[in-house]
Amino acid sequence: MLAVLKCLKFPLGQVVATCGVVQEIDTSLLFAGFVARSLERHAAGDWGDLCKEDRQENERALREGDRLFSAYQEEGLRKIWIITEWDRSATTILFPEEY
């Protein structure tokens, strides 16, 4: 967790996950590690698997205080999205189909 704090580009607020993500974390150590790495990347401003335009939108949102969105996928694991609210009060980890 210390590594996250060193490279934090913005406050995450309260970090929460949907029931689906929590269930997957509970059943797979590989998935749990993937979620932890993805959250570290999100906090560092590495937006993951987004197109150039979406990455640019996140950079604008970072400067202007709008919502931040990241997407991550590793081979053999389900894709996740991470969304930090515009006011940085909360960050949610979810599956795309849970949006």
Backbone as a chain_set.jsonl record, in Angstrom:
{"seq": "MLAVLKCLKFPLGQVVATCGVVQEIDTSLLFAGFVARSLERHAAGDWGDLCKEDRQENERALREGDRLFSAYQEEGLRKIWIITEWDRSATTILFPEEY", "coords": {"N": [[0.817, -1.195, 0.0], [2.036, 1.175, 0.572], [3.447, 1.848, -1.743], [1.414, 2.759, -3.402], [0.709, 5.147, -2.133], [2.989, 6.683, -2.531], [2.965, 7.302, -5.256], [0.591, 8.532, -5.78], [-1.617, 10.363, -7.685], [-3.936, 11.692, -7.251], [-6.607, 12.046, -4.837], [-8.168, 9.048, -3.757], [-10.431, 8.749, -2.261], [-13.068, 7.028, -0.556], [-12.566, 3.662, -1.119], [-14.328, 1.309, -2.88], [-15.937, -1.753, -3.894], [-17.945, -3.568, -6.211], [-20.411, -6.13, -5.508], [-20.029, -8.308, -7.219], [-17.312, -8.089, -7.978], [-16.085, -8.31, -5.466], [-16.839, -10.95, -4.787], [-15.41, -12.351, -6.74], [-12.784, -11.685, -6.025], [-12.691, -12.971, -3.562], [-12.606, -15.624, -4.357], [-10.392, -15.988, -5.956], [-7.009, -15.679, -5.825], [-5.291, -14.775, -7.808], [-6.931, -12.992, -9.241], [-7.443, -11.166, -7.192], [-4.883, -10.04, -6.806], [-4.558, -8.862, -9.309], [-6.578, -6.899, -9.209], [-5.559, -5.291, -7.129], [-3.13, -4.395, -8.291], [-4.192, -3.015, -10.462], [-5.625, -0.961, -9.207], [-3.487, 0.434, -8.075], [-2.243, 1.311, -10.438], [-4.268, 2.958, -11.501], [-4.399, 4.963, -9.507], [-1.942, 6.104, -9.933], [-2.263, 7.381, -12.288], [-2.151, 5.886, -14.593], [-4.055, 4.879, -17.0], [-4.782, 2.476, -18.064], [-6.345, 0.214, -20.288], [-7.349, 2.077, -22.352], [-8.504, 4.074, -25.122], [-6.681, 6.577, -27.001], [-8.108, 9.039, -26.973], [-9.801, 8.774, -24.732], [-7.894, 8.548, -22.711], [-6.77, 11.108, -22.889], [-9.014, 12.584, -22.141], [-9.227, 11.81, -19.456], [-6.879, 12.997, -18.487], [-7.555, 15.69, -18.787], [-9.754, 15.736, -17.055], [-8.459, 15.219, -14.685], [-7.044, 17.592, -14.269], [-9.169, 19.437, -14.165], [-11.017, 18.523, -12.35], [-12.978, 16.497, -12.835], [-14.784, 13.354, -13.261], [-12.865, 10.324, -13.136], [-11.81, 7.626, -15.14], [-10.863, 4.275, -15.617], [-9.754, 1.306, -17.314], [-9.015, -2.123, -17.131], [-7.393, -5.159, -18.054], [-6.241, -8.449, -17.796], [-4.733, -11.311, -19.205], [-6.793, -14.136, -19.131], [-8.282, -13.256, -16.995], [-11.157, -11.493, -15.747], [-12.264, -8.431, -17.175], [-11.955, -5.243, -15.603], [-13.382, -2.165, -14.481], [-12.423, 0.982, -13.166], [-13.556, 3.672, -11.35], [-13.256, 6.957, -10.337], [-14.918, 9.346, -8.492], [-15.976, 12.688, -9.394], [-15.598, 14.521, -7.299], [-13.692, 13.275, -5.855], [-14.443, 11.711, -3.731], [-14.987, 9.023, -3.652], [-13.936, 5.852, -4.953], [-14.712, 3.394, -7.229], [-14.623, -0.055, -7.938], [-15.45, -2.179, -10.502], [-17.185, -4.586, -12.61], [-17.566, -4.261, -16.155], [-20.2, -4.924, -16.999], [-21.659, -4.377, -14.775], [-22.11, -1.712, -14.62]], "CA": [[0.0, 0.0, 0.0], [2.926, 2.324, 0.604], [3.759, 2.214, -3.124], [0.287, 3.544, -3.905], [0.77, 6.481, -1.553], [4.108, 7.412, -3.104], [2.714, 7.745, -6.628], [-0.808, 8.952, -5.847], [-1.787, 11.615, -8.419], [-5.192, 12.294, -6.823], [-7.208, 11.269, -3.753], [-9.108, 8.007, -4.174], [-11.61, 8.746, -1.415], [-13.392, 5.687, -0.062], [-12.459, 2.662, -2.184], [-15.36, 0.282, -2.765], [-16.064, -2.673, -5.029], [-19.261, -4.18, -6.333], [-20.519, -7.498, -4.978], [-19.431, -9.227, -8.18], [-15.86, -8.006, -7.864], [-15.717, -8.87, -4.159], [-16.968, -12.412, -4.873], [-14.293, -12.853, -7.548], [-11.59, -11.534, -5.181], [-12.755, -14.011, -2.532], [-12.387, -16.956, -4.914], [-9.195, -16.072, -6.787], [-5.866, -14.855, -5.441], [-4.795, -14.122, -9.021], [-7.796, -11.849, -9.508], [-7.218, -10.196, -6.116], [-3.644, -9.344, -7.134], [-4.852, -8.035, -10.485], [-7.336, -5.733, -8.741], [-4.636, -4.435, -6.372], [-2.227, -3.76, -9.27], [-4.984, -2.075, -11.262], [-5.902, 0.208, -8.373], [-2.218, 1.175, -8.013], [-2.067, 1.975, -11.738], [-5.279, 4.025, -11.567], [-3.976, 6.039, -8.601], [-0.742, 6.71, -10.5], [-2.595, 8.036, -13.551], [-2.019, 4.941, -15.711], [-5.485, 4.639, -17.227], [-5.016, 1.113, -18.527], [-6.692, -0.151, -21.656], [-8.233, 3.084, -22.931], [-8.036, 4.688, -26.351], [-5.977, 7.85, -26.834], [-9.06, 10.098, -26.646], [-10.243, 8.586, -23.346], [-6.757, 8.907, -21.843], [-6.706, 12.571, -22.892], [-10.155, 13.059, -21.347], [-8.845, 11.634, -18.057], [-5.892, 14.022, -18.137], [-8.323, 16.917, -18.627], [-10.55, 15.57, -15.836], [-7.523, 15.32, -13.562], [-6.762, 19.023, -14.08], [-10.375, 20.237, -13.958], [-11.841, 17.984, -11.277], [-14.09, 15.658, -13.279], [-14.688, 11.917, -12.983], [-11.755, 9.605, -13.749], [-12.222, 6.283, -15.534], [-9.817, 3.387, -16.118], [-10.16, -0.057, -17.657], [-7.863, -3.024, -17.053], [-7.636, -6.569, -18.312], [-5.089, -9.332, -17.91], [-5.105, -12.575, -19.839], [-7.4, -15.145, -18.277], [-9.056, -12.639, -15.918], [-12.232, -10.626, -16.205], [-11.975, -7.002, -17.282], [-12.553, -4.389, -14.581], [-13.352, -0.718, -14.601], [-12.242, 1.722, -11.916], [-14.093, 5.024, -11.527], [-13.144, 7.869, -9.201], [-15.916, 10.409, -8.639], [-15.466, 14.035, -9.692], [-15.186, 15.206, -6.069], [-12.682, 12.396, -5.26], [-14.981, 11.161, -2.489], [-15.066, 7.563, -3.722], [-13.45, 5.132, -6.12], [-15.45, 2.134, -7.336], [-14.09, -1.101, -8.8], [-16.622, -2.919, -10.964], [-17.152, -5.208, -13.919], [-18.297, -3.409, -17.092], [-21.621, -5.25, -17.053], [-22.297, -3.893, -13.539], [-22.247, -0.245, -14.699]], "C": [[0.857, 1.253, 0.0], [3.271, 2.786, -0.805], [2.645, 3.062, -3.722], [0.394, 4.971, -3.401], [1.895, 7.308, -2.159], [3.79, 7.981, -4.476], [1.261, 8.182, -6.832], [-0.915, 10.308, -6.538], [-3.034, 12.379, -7.989], [-5.739, 11.458, -5.677], [-8.198, 10.242, -4.304], [-10.424, 8.084, -3.403], [-11.824, 7.348, -0.855], [-13.35, 4.713, -1.237], [-13.464, 1.554, -1.907], [-15.34, -0.591, -4.01], [-17.474, -3.241, -5.031], [-19.239, -5.592, -5.767], [-19.857, -8.5, -5.913], [-17.92, -9.252, -8.094], [-15.403, -8.616, -6.543], [-15.797, -10.396, -4.186], [-15.808, -13.019, -5.654], [-12.978, -12.762, -6.767], [-11.534, -12.662, -4.149], [-12.43, -15.402, -3.061], [-11.084, -17.098, -5.697], [-8.108, -15.115, -6.306], [-5.275, -14.135, -6.642], [-5.612, -12.876, -9.331], [-7.594, -10.775, -8.445], [-5.948, -9.387, -6.378], [-3.811, -8.41, -8.312], [-5.6, -6.772, -10.08], [-6.412, -4.772, -7.995], [-3.69, -3.697, -7.322], [-2.969, -2.71, -10.088], [-5.295, -0.811, -10.477], [-4.643, 1.067, -8.226], [-1.998, 1.95, -9.311], [-3.021, 3.159, -11.87], [-4.826, 5.222, -10.729], [-2.754, 6.788, -9.128], [-1.017, 7.435, -11.815], [-2.306, 7.188, -14.773], [-3.427, 4.41, -15.963], [-5.785, 3.283, -17.844], [-5.353, 1.02, -19.991], [-7.718, 0.809, -22.245], [-7.637, 3.597, -24.234], [-7.393, 6.042, -26.04], [-6.925, 8.963, -26.384], [-9.543, 9.992, -25.203], [-9.125, 8.896, -22.354], [-6.62, 10.423, -21.756], [-7.839, 13.171, -22.06], [-9.857, 12.905, -19.852], [-7.824, 12.678, -17.626], [-6.573, 15.376, -17.947], [-9.107, 16.87, -17.322], [-9.679, 15.681, -14.588], [-7.23, 16.789, -13.243], [-7.995, 19.797, -13.624], [-11.333, 19.675, -12.911], [-13.075, 17.224, -11.724], [-13.811, 14.198, -12.938], [-13.533, 11.293, -13.76], [-12.16, 8.15, -13.979], [-11.018, 5.516, -16.065], [-10.406, 2.02, -16.423], [-8.912, -0.932, -17.701], [-8.295, -4.447, -17.362], [-6.298, -7.278, -18.392], [-5.579, -10.657, -18.46], [-5.645, -13.567, -18.814], [-8.238, -14.591, -17.139], [-10.103, -11.703, -16.505], [-11.794, -9.164, -16.2], [-12.656, -6.255, -16.139], [-12.467, -2.932, -15.01], [-13.108, -0.144, -13.214], [-12.653, 3.167, -12.181], [-13.906, 5.803, -10.231], [-14.077, 9.042, -9.468], [-15.262, 11.779, -8.793], [-14.944, 14.75, -8.449], [-14.15, 14.404, -5.282], [-13.127, 11.799, -3.929], [-14.981, 9.636, -2.478], [-14.473, 7.057, -5.023], [-14.11, 3.764, -6.1], [-14.772, 1.204, -8.329], [-15.27, -1.984, -9.196], [-16.313, -3.633, -12.279], [-17.956, -4.327, -14.876], [-19.797, -3.683, -17.118], [-22.376, -4.797, -15.795], [-22.528, -2.383, -13.567], [-23.697, 0.144, -14.897]], "O": [[0.441, 2.288, -0.522], [3.379, 3.988, -1.048], [2.92, 3.994, -4.477], [0.189, 5.912, -4.167], [1.76, 8.525, -2.285], [4.298, 9.045, -4.828], [0.772, 8.193, -7.962], [-0.373, 11.298, -6.045], [-3.189, 13.557, -8.309], [-5.383, 10.287, -5.545], [-8.972, 10.544, -5.212], [-11.431, 7.536, -3.851], [-10.875, 6.58, -0.699], [-14.03, 4.924, -2.241], [-13.455, 0.941, -0.84], [-14.795, -0.21, -5.046], [-18.109, -3.375, -3.985], [-18.173, -6.176, -5.571], [-19.199, -9.435, -5.459], [-17.311, -10.321, -8.134], [-14.427, -9.365, -6.515], [-14.909, -11.066, -3.66], [-15.284, -14.07, -5.284], [-12.15, -13.669, -6.844], [-10.475, -13.234, -3.894], [-12.018, -16.272, -2.293], [-10.707, -18.21, -6.066], [-8.266, -13.896, -6.372], [-4.805, -13.004, -6.514], [-5.054, -11.825, -9.648], [-7.575, -9.587, -8.769], [-5.943, -8.171, -6.19], [-3.275, -7.302, -8.319], [-5.282, -5.685, -10.563], [-6.48, -3.562, -8.211], [-3.476, -2.495, -7.166], [-2.43, -1.64, -10.371], [-5.234, 0.291, -11.023], [-4.727, 2.295, -8.25], [-1.608, 3.117, -9.279], [-2.619, 4.24, -12.303], [-4.867, 6.361, -11.194], [-2.552, 7.96, -8.811], [-0.112, 8.037, -12.394], [-2.224, 7.715, -15.882], [-3.923, 3.576, -15.205], [-6.945, 2.978, -18.118], [-4.727, 1.666, -20.831], [-8.826, 0.404, -22.595], [-6.422, 3.563, -24.429], [-7.551, 6.576, -24.942], [-6.577, 9.749, -25.503], [-9.68, 11.008, -24.521], [-9.379, 9.443, -21.28], [-6.38, 10.965, -20.677], [-7.636, 14.158, -21.354], [-10.203, 13.786, -19.064], [-7.9, 13.191, -16.509], [-6.209, 16.13, -17.044], [-9.126, 17.843, -16.568], [-10.123, 16.184, -13.556], [-7.178, 17.176, -12.075], [-7.892, 20.703, -12.798], [-12.357, 20.293, -12.618], [-14.115, 17.294, -11.068], [-12.758, 13.854, -12.403], [-13.255, 11.678, -14.895], [-12.776, 7.524, -13.117], [-10.244, 6.041, -16.866], [-11.429, 1.629, -15.859], [-7.881, -0.532, -18.242], [-9.385, -4.886, -16.997], [-5.344, -6.77, -18.982], [-6.71, -11.068, -18.203], [-5.035, -13.804, -17.772], [-8.845, -15.357, -16.39], [-9.951, -11.19, -17.614], [-11.046, -8.728, -15.325], [-13.778, -6.579, -15.75], [-11.601, -2.534, -15.789], [-13.534, -0.716, -12.21], [-12.163, 3.804, -13.114], [-14.339, 5.369, -9.164], [-14.033, 9.654, -10.535], [-14.126, 11.987, -8.367], [-13.968, 15.496, -8.523], [-13.768, 14.793, -4.179], [-12.298, 11.425, -3.099], [-14.974, 9.024, -1.41], [-14.503, 7.734, -6.05], [-14.076, 3.059, -5.091], [-14.393, 1.619, -9.425], [-16.0, -2.479, -8.337], [-15.332, -3.335, -12.96], [-18.932, -3.706, -14.457], [-20.586, -2.747, -17.248], [-23.606, -4.836, -15.766], [-23.091, -1.833, -12.62], [-24.011, 1.331, -14.987]]}, "num_chains": 1, "name": "protein.A"}
